[in-house]
Amino acid sequence: MEITKDIRYIGVNDHEIDLFEGQYEVPLGMAYNSYVILDEKVAVMDTVDGEFIQEWLENLEAALGGRTPDYLIIHHMEPDHSAGITALLARYPDTILVGSQKAFAFLDQFYGPVGTRRPVKNGQELCLGAHTLTFLTAPMVHWPEVLMSCDKKDRVLFSADAFGKFGANDVEDPEGWACEARRYYFGIVGKFGGQVQRVLGALSGLDIATICPLHGPVLTGDLGYYLDLYDKWSSYTPEEPGVAVAYTSVYGHTRAAAELLGSLLEAGGVKVALMDLAREDIYECVEDAFRYDRLVLASTTYNGGVFPVMREFIEHLTERGYQNRTVAFLENGTWAPMAAKTMRGLLEGMKDLRLLEETVTIRSAMTETDEKAIAALAEALLGKTEEPEPEAPVLRRWVCTVCGYVYEGERLPEDFTCPLCMQDASVFEPMED
């Protein structure tokens, strides 16, 4: 496939995969994208998953038309993009590997001391002839070694895993780009919103007409649509008004309460996503929790606490920095309702969450009194859109110069240790607002 006159797509589609990264369901398959720039010098952009190396090499050979690669650009070292490195070097041994210094450390770990290497840093350029690649470091989007590169001539951004989505490229996604891109983002990249924001700031100064990610379709046309969504997702800004109602139920009573609440909210003109956590893809549920500005957690009490899958769901949210939303609670318990207290405790420490006081407590089956309490909770949730959004506190930010981790607070503690690369506070620098 031709991206531009000199840039060709040589990736592959995977229709056999059941779980991406061993956990994400991918009913539409998966794409492993690779590209080649044909200029005075030839640059191959990444490889593919190990199951598809032969197909990829055939695609590469057809695109080369008898030429040989001068460079292999390593944007990301995860094996679904790097597994073909040694096979490429076996066929084209003079190819120079170009990547970050951290990428080469990972290269040694995966494949040993292979290849001739050219490390590059942020802002460095590589001239291919008419095309010049400018490199942009993107640590923790979503591994610490990640590079992006931008071709000045054709205004093409090679974005690594950013702007990727689930699904093979030869399968039409009936829901469009955003749905599976959102699930992909919050499942895989969502924890690193600060790092994504930093990269988006750098990209704002570039002239880009096309985005070539490592998964999903090549993006053209109105790039502002994709950039705006990534800005909202990475700043933890709700994408649209609505209520995600996540529930667990053993005998159907908590489900009935959640369904009643959902119907009242919909009657009030609000979009509702009703989610049975035990039966639905947990990452679809995480996606909806981040999509909307309000969330209801409705759970049975279980072993003096909360139902296991509800605990798992909340931990998925907190692990990804859930914030800037309103959360309400509904609990059920026959003799000692404790789910709401447990769920509140699991959310302690999350910033900019508004936890409603109007907790609904059901004892076994709903009564008329419970139905009135649920109606009152619906009114409280519907009133959220009429209240002014509280201003977020202004915090200073420091960035780790080793891995890109961003710390927010009034000050950086002297004894702070980076949770990603374990370096001390001396490697952090203040970020300008």
C-alpha positions in Angstrom: 0.0 0.0 0.0 1.3 3.4 -0.9 1.2 6.0 1.9 3.0 8.7 -0.2 5.0 8.4 -3.4 8.1 7.3 -1.4 6.5 5.7 1.7 5.0 2.2 1.5 3.0 0.1 4.0 4.5 -3.4 4.6 2.6 -4.5 7.7 0.5 -7.6 8.3 -2.9 -8.5 9.8 -3.4 -11.1 12.4 -6.8 -12.9 12.4 -5.8 -15.8 14.6 -5.0 -13.9 17.8 -7.5 -14.2 20.7 -5.9 -12.1 23.4 -3.6 -9.1 22.6 -0.8 -8.9 25.2 -2.4 -11.9 26.8 -5.4 -10.1 28.2 -7.3 -7.8 25.7 -10.0 -9.5 23.6 -9.6 -8.5 19.9 -12.6 -9.9 18.0 -11.6 -7.9 14.9 -8.0 -9.2 15.0 -4.9 -7.1 15.1 -2.6 -5.2 12.8 1.2 -5.0 13.1 2.3 -2.1 11.1 5.6 -1.5 9.4 6.6 1.0 6.7 9.5 1.6 4.3 10.8 5.0 3.0 12.4 4.7 -0.5 14.9 7.5 -1.0 18.6 7.8 -1.8 18.8 5.8 1.5 16.2 3.3 2.4 14.7 3.2 5.9 12.5 0.5 7.2 10.2 1.5 10.1 10.0 -1.3 12.6 9.2 -5.0 12.1 6.3 -7.2 13.1 5.2 -10.0 15.5 7.2 -13.2 15.4 4.3 -15.2 13.8 4.4 -13.1 10.7 8.1 -12.5 9.9 8.1 -14.4 6.7 5.0 -12.6 5.3 6.6 -9.3 6.4 9.9 -10.1 4.7 8.1 -10.8 1.5 6.2 -7.5 1.8 9.5 -5.7 2.4 11.3 -7.5 -0.5 8.4 -6.5 -2.9 8.5 -2.9 -1.8 12.3 -2.7 -2.1 12.3 -3.8 -5.7 15.8 -5.2 -5.6 17.3 -2.6 -3.3 18.6 -3.2 0.2 17.7 -1.3 3.4 20.2 1.2 4.8 18.5 1.7 8.1 16.0 0.0 10.4 14.3 2.6 12.6 13.3 1.1 16.0 10.5 3.2 17.4 9.4 0.6 20.0 11.0 -2.6 21.3 7.9 -4.7 22.3 8.2 -8.0 20.5 5.1 -7.5 18.4 7.2 -4.8 16.6 10.8 -6.0 17.1 10.6 -9.7 16.5 11.8 -9.4 12.9 15.0 -7.6 13.7 17.3 -10.6 13.6 15.6 -12.0 10.5 16.1 -8.7 8.7 19.8 -8.6 9.7 20.3 -12.1 8.5 19.0 -11.2 5.1 20.4 -7.6 5.0 23.4 -7.7 7.3 24.7 -4.2 6.4 21.5 -2.5 7.7 22.2 0.0 10.5 19.9 -0.1 13.5 18.6 3.4 14.6 17.0 3.8 18.0 17.3 5.3 21.5 20.0 4.2 23.8 17.4 2.5 26.0 16.0 0.7 23.0 19.4 -0.9 22.4 19.6 -2.0 26.1 16.3 -3.8 25.5 17.5 -5.1 22.2 20.3 -6.9 24.1 17.9 -8.3 26.5 15.6 -9.7 23.8 18.0 -10.7 21.0 21.6 -10.3 22.2 24.3 -7.9 20.9 23.2 -7.9 17.3 23.7 -5.4 14.5 25.5 -2.1 13.9 23.8 0.6 15.9 23.3 4.3 15.7 21.7 5.8 18.9 19.7 9.0 18.4 18.4 11.6 20.9 15.5 13.9 21.0 15.6 16.5 18.1 18.3 14.7 16.1 17.8 14.2 12.4 18.6 11.5 9.9 18.8 12.5 6.2 17.7 9.9 3.7 18.0 12.2 0.7 14.9 14.2 -0.1 13.4 12.9 3.2 14.7 13.9 6.6 13.5 12.2 9.8 13.4 14.2 13.0 13.3 12.1 16.1 11.1 12.8 19.1 11.7 10.9 22.4 8.4 9.7 23.9 9.3 7.9 27.1 6.5 5.9 28.8 4.2 6.2 25.8 4.1 3.5 26.8 7.6 2.0 27.3 10.7 4.1 28.3 12.6 3.6 25.1 10.0 4.8 22.7 10.8 7.1 19.8 8.6 8.8 17.3 9.9 10.3 14.0 8.5 12.8 11.6 9.3 13.0 7.9 9.6 16.7 7.0 9.1 16.2 3.2 5.8 14.3 3.3 4.7 15.5 6.8 4.3 12.0 8.1 4.5 11.2 11.8 5.6 7.6 12.7 3.9 7.6 16.1 4.9 4.2 17.6 2.0 2.8 19.7 0.3 6.2 20.0 -2.8 6.6 18.0 -3.1 2.9 17.6 -6.2 0.8 17.9 -7.4 -2.8 18.2 -8.4 -4.5 15.0 -6.9 -5.8 11.8 -6.6 -3.2 9.0 -8.5 -5.4 6.4 -11.6 -5.7 8.7 -14.1 -2.9 8.7 -14.8 -1.6 12.3 -18.6 -1.0 12.5 -18.1 1.4 15.4 -15.4 3.5 13.6 -12.0 4.5 14.9 -12.7 5.9 18.3 -14.2 3.0 20.2 -11.4 0.5 19.8 -8.8 3.3 19.9 -10.3 4.4 23.3 -10.2 0.9 24.7 -6.7 0.5 23.4 -5.6 3.8 24.9 -7.0 3.3 28.4 -6.0 -0.3 28.6 -2.4 0.1 27.5 -1.4 3.8 27.7 -3.9 5.2 30.1 -1.6 5.3 33.2 0.9 7.6 31.5 -1.3 10.6 30.8 1.3 13.1 31.8 3.8 11.7 29.4 1.3 11.7 26.6 0.5 15.3 27.3 4.2 16.1 27.1 4.5 14.5 23.7 1.3 16.2 22.4 2.9 19.5 23.4 5.9 18.7 21.3 3.8 17.5 18.3 1.9 20.8 18.4 4.9 22.5 16.8 5.2 20.1 13.9 3.5 20.2 10.5 1.8 16.8 10.2 -0.5 15.6 7.4 -0.5 11.8 8.1 0.0 9.6 11.2 1.4 6.1 10.8 0.9 4.2 14.1 2.2 0.7 14.8 -1.4 -0.7 15.2 -4.5 0.2 13.3 -5.2 2.3 10.2 -3.0 5.1 8.8 -4.7 8.4 9.8 -5.2 11.1 7.3 -7.7 13.9 6.8 -8.8 15.9 9.9 -6.0 15.0 12.3 -7.5 17.5 14.8 -10.2 14.9 15.6 -7.6 12.3 16.7 -5.3 14.8 18.4 -8.3 16.3 20.3 -9.4 12.8 21.6 -5.8 12.0 22.7 -5.7 15.4 24.5 -8.9 14.6 26.4 -7.9 11.1 27.2 -4.4 11.9 28.4 -5.6 14.9 30.5 -8.3 12.7 32.0 -11.0 15.1 30.7 -14.4 13.4 30.2 -15.0 12.9 26.5 -18.8 13.6 26.7 -21.6 13.9 29.3 -23.0 10.6 30.5 -23.2 8.1 33.3 -21.5 4.8 33.4 -23.3 2.4 35.7 -21.1 -0.5 36.7 -22.8 -3.2 38.8 -22.3 -6.7 40.2 -25.2 -8.9 41.2 -25.6 -12.4 42.6 -29.4 -13.0 42.6 -30.5 -10.1 40.4 -31.6 -7.6 43.1 -28.6 -5.2 42.6 -29.0 -5.6 38.9 -32.6 -4.5 39.2 -31.6 -1.4 41.2 -28.9 -0.5 38.6 -31.4 -0.9 35.8 -33.9 1.3 37.6 -31.3 4.0 38.1 -30.2 3.7 34.5 -33.8 4.1 33.2 -34.4 7.2 35.4 -31.2 8.7 34.1 -32.1 8.1 30.5 -35.5 9.6 31.1 -33.7 12.6 32.4 -32.0 13.0 29.0 -28.6 11.5 29.9 -26.6 8.9 28.0 -26.2 5.8 30.1 -23.8 2.8 29.8 -25.1 0.0 31.9 -22.3 -2.6 32.6 -22.5 -6.0 34.2 -18.9 -6.3 35.4 -19.0 -10.1 35.8 -20.2 -10.7 32.2 -18.8 -7.9 30.1 -15.2 -7.3 28.9 -13.7 -5.5 31.9 -11.7 -3.3 29.5 -14.8 -2.2 27.7 -16.1 -1.2 31.1 -12.9 0.7 31.9 -13.3 2.5 28.6 -16.8 3.7 29.4 -15.8 4.8 32.9 -13.2 7.2 31.3 -15.5 8.2 28.5 -18.2 9.8 30.6 -18.2 12.4 33.3 -20.2 10.4 35.9 -19.8 6.9 37.3 -22.1 4.8 39.6 -20.6 1.8 41.4 -23.3 -0.7 42.4 -22.2 -3.8 44.3 -23.3 -6.5 46.5 -21.5 -6.9 49.8 -19.2 -9.9 49.7 -17.1 -11.4 52.5 -17.6 -8.2 54.5 -16.4 -6.0 51.6 -17.1 -5.7 47.9 -17.7 -8.2 45.2 -14.4 -9.4 43.7 -14.9 -8.2 40.1 -16.0 -4.8 41.4 -12.7 -4.6 43.3 -10.8 -5.5 40.2 -12.7 -2.9 38.2 -11.9 -0.1 40.7 -8.3 -1.1 40.8 -8.2 -0.9 37.0 -9.4 2.7 37.3 -7.1 3.8 40.1 -4.1 2.2 38.4 -4.9 4.4 35.4 -5.2 7.6 37.4 -9.0 8.0 37.3 -10.0 11.6 38.1 -12.1 14.7 37.2 -15.4 12.9 37.5 -18.4 12.4 39.8 -18.8 9.0 41.5 -21.9 7.7 43.3 -22.4 4.4 45.2 -25.2 1.9 45.5 -24.7 -1.1 47.8 -26.7 -4.2 48.7 -26.3 -6.4 51.8 -28.6 -8.8 53.6 -27.2 -8.4 57.1 -24.2 -6.0 57.0 -23.9 -3.8 53.9 -20.3 -2.8 53.6 -19.8 -2.5 49.8 -20.1 1.3 49.7 -17.6 1.9 52.5 -15.1 -0.5 50.8 -15.6 1.2 47.4 -15.0 4.6 48.8 -11.9 3.4 50.5 -10.5 2.0 47.3 -10.9 5.4 45.7 -9.2 7.3 48.5 -6.3 9.3 47.3 -7.6 9.8 43.8 -7.5 13.5 43.0 -10.4 15.6 41.6 -13.1 13.0 42.3 -16.4 14.2 43.6 -17.9 11.4 45.7 -21.7 11.9 46.2 -23.0 11.6 49.7 -26.3 10.2 48.5 -25.4 6.5 48.9 -28.2 4.0 48.3 -28.3 1.0 50.6 -30.5 -1.9 49.8 -31.1 -4.8 52.2 -31.6 -7.8 49.9 -34.6 -6.8 47.6 -35.7 -3.3 46.7 -38.5 -1.7 48.6 -40.5 1.5 47.8 -38.2 3.3 50.1 -35.2 2.1 48.1 -36.9 3.1 44.9 -37.3 6.7 46.2 -33.6 6.7 47.3 -32.6 5.6 43.8 -34.8 8.4 42.3 -33.1 10.9 44.6 -29.7 9.6 43.5 -30.7 10.0 39.9 -31.7 13.6 40.5 -28.3 14.2 42.2 -26.5 12.8 39.2 -28.7 14.7 36.7 -27.9 17.9 38.6 -24.2 17.4 38.1 -24.3 18.9 34.6 -25.8 22.1 35.9 -23.1 22.8 38.5 -19.9 24.6 37.5 -16.9 22.4 37.3 -14.5 23.0 40.2 -11.2 24.5 39.2 -8.4 22.0 39.4 -5.6 23.1 41.8 -2.6 24.5 40.1 0.3 22.2 40.8 3.9 22.3 39.7 5.4 19.4 37.6 8.8 17.8 37.5 9.9 15.4 34.8 12.4 12.5 35.2 15.2 13.1 32.7 15.9 9.3 32.6 12.4 7.8 31.9 10.1 10.8 31.5 7.9 10.1 34.5 6.0 13.3 35.5 5.6 14.2 39.3 2.9 16.7 40.2 2.7 18.5 43.6 3.5 21.7 45.4 7.2 20.6 45.6 9.3 17.6 44.7 10.3 15.8 48.0 14.1 15.6 48.4 13.9 11.9 49.2 11.6 11.1 46.2 12.3 8.0 44.1 11.0 7.7 40.6 8.5 4.8 40.6 9.4 3.8 37.0 13.2 3.9 36.8 14.0 4.1 40.6 16.3 7.1 40.2 16.5 9.7 43.0 15.2 13.3 43.0 18.4 14.7 41.5 17.5 13.5 38.0 14.2 15.5 37.9 13.9 18.8 36.3 11.0 21.4 36.6 8.6 21.5 33.7 7.4 24.8 32.3 3.6 25.3 32.2 
